[in-house]
Amino acid sequence: MPSTLTIAQLNNNPSPRRIIIVGGGIVGAALAFHLSRAESENHIILIDKSLETLLGSTGHAPGFVGQLNESPVLTRLAKDTVQDYLTIPGGFQTVGGLELSSTPSGLETLERRQRIAQEAGLPAELLTPEVAASLAPDFIDANSIKHCLHFPLDGTANAGIITSYYVHQARARGVDFLETAVTGFATKKENETSKIATVKTASGDINSEGSTVILATGIWTSSLISNGSTPVTQLPIPIVPVAHPYTFTPLRARRVGTPYPFVRWLDHHVYARDHGDRDGLGSYDHPPMQLDPTKSAIGAWPSSFDQVLSDACSNLKNKTEFQIQGQNTDPEEPWVANKPFNGIFSVTPDNLPFAGRVPDVANLWLAAAIWVTTAGGTAKLLAREILGDDENSTTSEDKALLDALDPARFQGVEADLLLQQSLSKYNDIYNRET
């Protein structure tokens, strides 16, 4: 998709109703879509370094949308997200989710999660190993598990289709798109706060003094916020990019019958899904590894990930079908689809996204560290807050959610501690132990 305007056109036609979204993955696209649905005079511009290819985490996300999290905030956002995705043709498939365990502590976890699910209005049923295995017979050996919890309303999201839908709908409503890499910002002091006066790009500077600027930049957010030697904000924004191994079976004919549910082996921090023409598997069972992303959200392949995948595959019945050897060690080389890869995504100290206004930068908002699981719901929430008119006013529930996602919530905490807390969340990414 080509750009619909130039930087010169932007600078020659300043507007006090301009909203600049930086980042064209599923979060930025969802924001453009939901902001454009309002009856307003806002001029919305989405900027991304590639309008044709999803270079961020959206492009390789496993796509599972598990609605229950032991954080009520994430549960609410996930439920809202599913309602959004269900309106998108081909965007969401309700295949269900299975959580498996073979330990007494695992049974306690599943029983607790069933109670929490029921309180949240989400159906969840404990199954026998035999019944669970019948739902995904190539994945599950009934003799190797003891406890199973089924979430029938969970499913898989096709992030590419969803993002494309948001983009085309937003474009039809007058949202403009600009393909260029944002490289930094120039700020201007104004009373007790500052504001972003210039958005710097590889193609030239954009005057943004009268604009609202939203960073939907995922794994690149921390580097953009740090802005070289002149940070944009004095607040800590701990969004930590981490490495994550994912692999596939070779391409095959699609299975006959109902697609498999998404399956998680809680005791081993391993998950698997049916992609239709192949199966996929990922693991969190390794020391967290911080990375600095370069051109895309595909990182260099650490040799240690070969063993991580080998151990992960041992939990599946079709263990021998999965590829376990990484394809390269150079993140600048092209990614070969359907091969093992290191997919970079973000973690935070509390596993919650950042969504809201940055209080010491008058015109800056964040929408970052947001997974596909909660992208649609978070974008709707933030759009209501940004628009702030009678038709789109926030509710008391919205305000509680925004308080939990406040970009200023880690003010006063040391950076080293925030980094340590973020990395510690990686091995229990679903917040089961909170």
C-alpha positions, 0 to 999 in steps of 0.5 A: 500500500503506497503512502497517501501524502508526503511530509511536505504536504503535512508541514504545509498544512498544519492542523490542531486536530492532527493525530499522528500514530507511529507504528502500523502493526495490529495496535497502530492499525486498530487505533487508526480504525477506532479513532476514524469511526468517530464523527470528528474533524481529526486528521489521522496519520499512521506512519510506519517504515513498511506499509507492505510488510509487518516487520514487528511482532504482529507479523509472527505472533502465534495468534492465540487469544486466551481470554482468562488471565489472573489479571482482571485487567487483561481478562477484560481487554481480551474479552473486548478484543475477541468481540472486536475480532469476531466482526472481522471476516476471517479474523478469529476462529473459535477453536478453544484452548486447553491447559494441561498438567500432571502435578498436584500443584497444576491441578490446584492451578487449573481448579483456581483458574476455572473458578476465576473464569466462571467469575469472569463469565467465561466458560471453563470445564475440567476434562479427563485426559482421554477427552482432552486427547480426543480434541488434539490427538496428534498433540496429546498422549492421554497417558502423559497427562492427568489434569485438563482445563478447557476454555471453549470460547478461546481461539486463534487470531489471524493478525495479518488479516485483522491488521489489513482489515483495520488499515483498509477500513481506516483508509476508507474513512480518510486516514492517511498513511505515510511510509517512512522510518521514525528515527526520533523526536525533538521536544520543546519545553512548555510550562511544567511539561514538554511537548513533541515539537518534531517527529524526525524521520528518515525522509525528513522532519514533521512539525508536530507542535499542534499534533497528538502523537501516539507511539504504537511501536512495540519492541522499538518503543524503549529505543525511541523514548530514550531518543539518544542522549535526550530522553523524550520523557523523564518517566521510566517506560520499562518495555523490554524486548526478549527472545522467544523460540518458535518452530513448525512441522513441515507443511502438510495437508490440512487435517479433516474435521475440527481444528485443534484447540490451542494447547498449553503444557503448564508444567513445562511452559510449552504451547502448540497450535494447529496452523492448518497446513502445519503445526507450531510450537513455542517455549518459555522454558529457558532463561529470559534473554533481552535483545535489541531489535534491529530491522524486524522482530526476528532476532538472531538464533541462539544455538541454545534454542535448539535444545530448548525446542528439543526439550519442548517437543518431548511433551507432544505426541508428534514430537518427532515431526517438529524442526528444532534447528534454527536457520541462521544467526544473522538477524539481517538475513531474510527470514525463511517462513515455516522454519524455527525462528527467534520472535522478539516481543516485549515484557514489562514489570507487571505484564501489563501494557502501556496505554495512556497519556505520558504526563510530562509530555503534553501531546504524547500517548503510548500504546505499547507492549500490547499483544494480539490478545488484547490489541483490539480492546486496548485500542478501543479503550484508548480511542475513547479516552483520546476523543473524550467527547460525549459520544465517546466518553470513558466510563468508570470501568474505562478509568480503572483500566487506564489507571492500571495501564498508566505510563507513569505507574513506575515513577520513582522505581530504579531502572535496574529493578524494573529490568529485573522484574520485567525479565522475571515475568518471561517464564510465567508469561500468563501470570499464573503465579500472581 
